[in-house]
Amino acid sequence: MKFTKNHGGLKYLAIVMSLTASGGLDAGHGFFNSFEGINWLPESGLTPGDFFYAVDEVSEKIALHFTKDCHTKKKKYLNLAEERLAEGVSLLKQGNMTYSTKIENEYDEYLKILRLPSYKNKDIREVESQQKYAERLLQHMYILSVEVLRTSPSMHKYFLNLNQIATKHYERITKNLSQDFVDSHFFKKEEVKWSWEIAFESN
């Protein structure tokens, strides 16, 4: 979802009341249930700038090269996208934006691989995978809205860049999925928007 800073009137008041009743911000923002219990990002491990990071990247490329099954390869690309996202979040929480462009570009490139080229070539297994990818990208947006709370305002634009990449690929994937599936995400998408609004209002 794309966001601007929004002073939210009655909707914002309702969110704040929910936040107060639920007891705070620690596990996410505390008042949304749809994302409760989701898998968070993996541990960042090595990050750009670390001595052995380049070796790790080469190992990733070798592993992808020897993965021939399309579905398995796409899962690996999603895992790599999540690793890049985790690395980016870790660096930004340290106030380090030196590698933000590299992180954004690689996150974007890995997510491109997940997109189903044409819904006309329907394969049940592929469609189910696309639905899972779309679901996970919504979770990425939510996770970013929580993690941004733990950074200084100067880092916010980099979080928004990552969020916009996730949003772009979510929209491209769901364009080829059924309207019923898209409609089923209505409330989750609203929760993501509200979560970002709270993140902005909290700073």
DADAGI-V778207 format. One record per residue. RES is the residue in one small letter. NEAR is the number of other C-alpha atoms within 12 Angstrom. Layout:
res-><RES;RES>
near-><NEAR;NEAR>
This chain:
res-><m;k;f;t;k;n;h;g;g;l;k;y;l;a;i;v;m;s;l;t;a;s;g;g;l;d;a;g;h;g;f;f;n;s;f;e;g;i;n;w;l;p;e;s;g;l;t;p;g;d;f;f;y;a;v;d;e;v;s;e;k;i;a;l;h;f;t;k;d;c;h;t;k;k;k;k;y;l;n;l;a;e;e;r;l;a;e;g;v;s;l;l;k;q;g;n;m;t;y;s;t;k;i;e;n;e;y;d;e;y;l;k;i;l;r;l;p;s;y;k;n;k;d;i;r;e;v;e;s;q;q;k;y;a;e;r;l;l;q;h;m;y;i;l;s;v;e;v;l;r;t;s;p;s;m;h;k;y;f;l;n;l;n;q;i;a;t;k;h;y;e;r;i;t;k;n;l;s;q;d;f;v;d;s;h;f;f;k;k;e;e;v;k;w;s;w;e;i;a;f;e;s;n>
near-><34;27;27;19;21;20;20;20;11;11;19;24;17;16;30;29;17;22;25;15;15;18;15;19;24;14;23;34;38;26;27;31;20;24;30;18;13;20;16;26;30;23;18;25;21;22;32;30;21;16;11;14;18;15;16;20;21;13;15;23;18;14;17;24;16;14;17;14;12;20;24;21;24;27;27;28;31;37;28;34;38;38;33;40;47;33;35;45;45;32;31;35;27;19;22;23;28;18;24;33;22;21;35;32;21;28;37;32;23;31;41;26;28;38;36;34;20;17;19;13;13;17;16;14;15;27;28;21;27;39;32;24;38;37;32;33;46;40;35;43;43;45;39;45;43;37;39;41;32;29;28;22;20;19;29;32;25;34;45;35;30;44;38;27;33;41;33;26;36;37;29;27;36;35;24;27;33;19;13;13;20;24;15;18;26;18;17;27;31;24;31;36;33;37;45;39;33;39;37;30;22;25;17>
